[in-house]
Amino acid sequence: MPRYLMLRTPSANRVYAGEAGPLSAAELQITVPMAQGVEDVEIGGVGYLAFESADSGGTLLEFVARQSACFALFEEEGELLRPVRLPQAYVLDDDLVTIPKYQGKTNEQFTQLLLGVTLAAVTREPTGPRQVLDPLAGRGTTLSTALMLGHDAYGVEGDDKSFEQLASFYKTYLRRKRLKHTADVRPVRRDGRSVGKRFDAEIHTLGPTLHVTAFTGDTRQSADLFGRKKFDAIVTDAPYGVAHGAVTDVRGTSGRRDRSPAGLLREAIPVWAGQLMHGGALGLSWNTLGLARENLASMLTDSGLTVCTDGPWERFAHRVDSSIHRDLMVAVRP
Ligand SMILES: C[S@@+](CC[C@H](N)C(=O)[O-])C[C@H]1O[C@@H](n2cnc3c(N)ncnc32)[C@H](O)[C@@H]1O
């Protein structure tokens, strides 16, 4: 069986504080179903992620090209490595994701990993671009990553300033890139009064026509904002609950400020679960210093979701800094 060696991007170890090996191995095991014998190897002092696959065709390469840490792929031929040309996985340039830089941005490589493993858990056959929601959207790293990979992107964000920056970035970016598009911000009205704003864009790529919609508002109102619309995947990086001065990035649980995201997640997860299509998946990353894995798993199962457990699903925990230890969990709506 042919053996392949994936070279990781040089930045991967900076992102995961030296733990890129296990994380990218777990990602590959989940998202490349035809890969076997996944292991870390060292050749000539350089680390690679090695795997075997009986399938050497386009499907394998398409899966590999979407790995968040993939830099290049080689096929082993005796003592030599033969470069393998990977297909273009992106329908929009990756600078859509890399240009914005701001405090609180979720790392773009990690976002691609979280999106990839969540979509791998979706059991529903696609009928067009996947419908991906980030109900804690910030300035849109998940939205942009989803668009770049050819999916429609939806978001809710409680911080008005982040929403304004997200909308103005998309408008400028789409104009500068000369992509055929429409994009505008409009007020959201209920009973004749303005209750927030929404941003809508339609983007014509060389492939699919993509859609983005983002609302200002509390994530626990996400189902009211989107009405009957349901999603293939909900992918979100939860607030970390780390204090910046007197406040944290958690926006009120039942009207109060809360340092821990646990209260917010307890109230939001049932709402998000109801927004998933049957066979859709919810992928969540969170700070384990504020919420234990088993407690988050109970919140998901209490909302009728089935948590992906065992093997590679348990190998994503990593340190971000002294106050943030991040992990991810994916659960499917049966
Ligand atoms: C970890 S950040 C996500 C950052 C985002 N992935 C990005 O890269 O821009 C969590 C986000 O949740 C938002 N948030 C916190 N509580 C919220 C709530 N109750 N409703 C809506 N958004 C909320 C915060 O304002 C913050 O932007």
The ligand as an ORCA input file, in Angstrom:
! r2SCAN-3c Opt
* xyz 0 1
  C     -13.406     33.404     21.725
  S     -14.277     34.704     20.981
  C     -14.523     34.158     19.326
  C     -13.587     34.842     18.391
  C     -13.842     34.540     16.944
  N     -13.719     33.116     16.648
  C     -12.862     35.342     16.095
  O     -11.810     34.799     15.703
  O     -13.107     36.526     15.883
  C     -15.889     34.590     21.687
  C     -16.852     35.651     21.191
  O     -18.114     35.443     21.825
  C     -18.725     36.708     21.983
  N     -19.775     36.537     23.000
  C     -19.610     36.287     24.329
  N     -20.800     36.148     24.924
  C     -21.764     36.312     23.956
  C     -23.181     36.262     23.950
  N     -23.871     36.045     25.078
  N     -23.829     36.442     22.776
  C     -23.144     36.677     21.628
  N     -21.798     36.748     21.575
  C     -21.108     36.567     22.725
  C     -17.590     37.610     22.409
  O     -17.917     38.979     22.174
  C     -16.464     37.097     21.515
  O     -16.419     37.824     20.307
*
